[in-house]
Amino acid sequence: MDHLETRVARHYTSEDLLGRIDAALAQLGLSGRNPDDLKPVDEFHTGGLEATDALLSQLEISPELKVIDIGAGLGGTARHIVHRYGAHVIGVDLTRAFVETGRALNERAGLESAITMIEGSALNLPVAAGTADLAVMFHVGMNIDDKDRLMREVARVLRPGGTFAVFDVMRDNTSEELVFPLPWASERENSFVAHPLAYRTAAETAGLELVTQRNRRDFTLHYFGRVLEAVKTNGLPPLGIHLLMGETAGEKLRNYVANVEAHRIAPCEMIFRKTP
Ligand SMILES: C[S@@+](CC[C@H](N)C(=O)[O-])C[C@H]1O[C@@H](n2cnc3c(N)ncnc32)[C@H](O)[C@@H]1O
């Protein structure tokens, strides 16, 4: 791991994550054997499961597909793909605590034979060339400065005609400084939010052509409007992504919404196809 990767993994590491998730599940009377039990905490990106389904529904996913989830976190999206579509998924993530917790959650759901969780880097994917039909990446590129290398790695592991579907936080239409801390970085030095055009240019250079692109600003503001209203009325739920963000979770989410409102950033979907 290089220095940035060490800092990123440290940012996402917290004490006894599985124990805290289990305590929250117990409070809700849930076991985690049904992958849907975990959705409030294991889809660690804007819009949670709603956003996952919004992107996946634009793809053709069948049981025989080999999928790679880049920066898979706790493996929530990987379990969802297996549970919903029956495909096989390799989840790769830098943060050991997430990979280990993800493996435990896979076993509990009886999905361990369909998902392989590997500790590794998006910039050096532990996957053979040309073996993946589909690569997905949810809210990871903000931690990666070398987008050219990222796209070269994705292009390397995809088969010709394979698909890369991304949902990342990207720059919107002002270049003003972001306000920190944010969910992916507590300070500016660890944040590499880029404009969609930078993704597109890096992808095209690597042999990935853009199929669709969709700015998700309005969805994001509606989603957080609902979430913040529910927290105001009912308090914090036992199970949620706040378990992954430490003591400054509230500040990180408020800054995030403020940056979106100010047009500094916007989550954006992009779907690419590897040229045959
Ligand atoms: C905001 S979380 C999203 C996790 C997951 N995709 C999800 O949506 O639930 C960002 C994840 O990216 C991982 N990550 C960041 N940089 C990475 C890199 N260079 N290689 C692999 N994983 C990385 C982090 O460890 C973290 O788990």
The ligand as a Tripos MOL2 file, in Angstrom:
@<TRIPOS>MOLECULE
LIG
   27    29     1     0     0
SMALL
NO_CHARGES

@<TRIPOS>ATOM
      1 C1        -17.5820    5.4170    0.7410 C.3       1 LIG1
      2 S1        -16.9670    3.7830    0.8300 S.3       1 LIG1
      3 C2        -18.0180    2.9360   -0.3300 C.3       1 LIG1
      4 C3        -18.0260    1.4500   -0.0980 C.3       1 LIG1
      5 C4        -18.9570    0.6540   -1.0120 C.3       1 LIG1
      6 N1        -18.6390    0.8390   -2.4120 N.3       1 LIG1
      7 C5        -20.3910    1.0200   -0.7440 C.2       1 LIG1
      8 O1        -20.9380    1.7750   -1.5530 O.co2     1 LIG1
      9 O2        -20.9410    0.5740    0.2620 O.co2     1 LIG1
     10 C6        -15.4340    3.9140   -0.0760 C.3       1 LIG1
     11 C7        -14.6610    2.6060   -0.0810 C.3       1 LIG1
     12 O3        -13.6270    2.6840   -1.0570 O.3       1 LIG1
     13 C8        -12.5110    1.9830   -0.5590 C.3       1 LIG1
     14 N2        -11.3530    2.4830   -1.2950 N.ar      1 LIG1
     15 C9        -10.8800    3.7450   -1.3640 C.ar      1 LIG1
     16 N3         -9.8010    3.8160   -2.1670 N.ar      1 LIG1
     17 C10        -9.5960    2.5650   -2.6390 C.ar      1 LIG1
     18 C11        -8.6360    1.9820   -3.5170 C.ar      1 LIG1
     19 N4         -7.6430    2.7130   -4.0630 N.pl3     1 LIG1
     20 N5         -8.7210    0.6680   -3.7610 N.ar      1 LIG1
     21 C12        -9.7010   -0.1020   -3.2010 C.ar      1 LIG1
     22 N6        -10.6180    0.3940   -2.3570 N.ar      1 LIG1
     23 C13       -10.5840    1.7070   -2.0800 C.ar      1 LIG1
     24 C14       -12.5100    2.3030    0.9200 C.3       1 LIG1
     25 O4        -11.7460    1.3960    1.6560 O.3       1 LIG1
     26 C15       -14.0010    2.2440    1.2430 C.3       1 LIG1
     27 O5        -14.3940    0.9650    1.6080 O.3       1 LIG1
@<TRIPOS>BOND
     1     1     2 1
     2     2     3 1
     3     2    10 1
     4     3     4 1
     5     4     5 1
     6     5     6 1
     7     5     7 1
     8     7     8 2
     9     7     9 1
    10    10    11 1
    11    11    12 1
    12    11    26 1
    13    12    13 1
    14    13    14 1
    15    13    24 1
    16    14    15 ar
    17    14    23 ar
    18    15    16 ar
    19    16    17 ar
    20    17    18 ar
    21    17    23 ar
    22    18    19 1
    23    18    20 ar
    24    20    21 ar
    25    21    22 ar
    26    22    23 ar
    27    24    25 1
    28    24    26 1
    29    26    27 1
@<TRIPOS>SUBSTRUCTURE
     1 LIG1         1 GROUP 0 **** ****
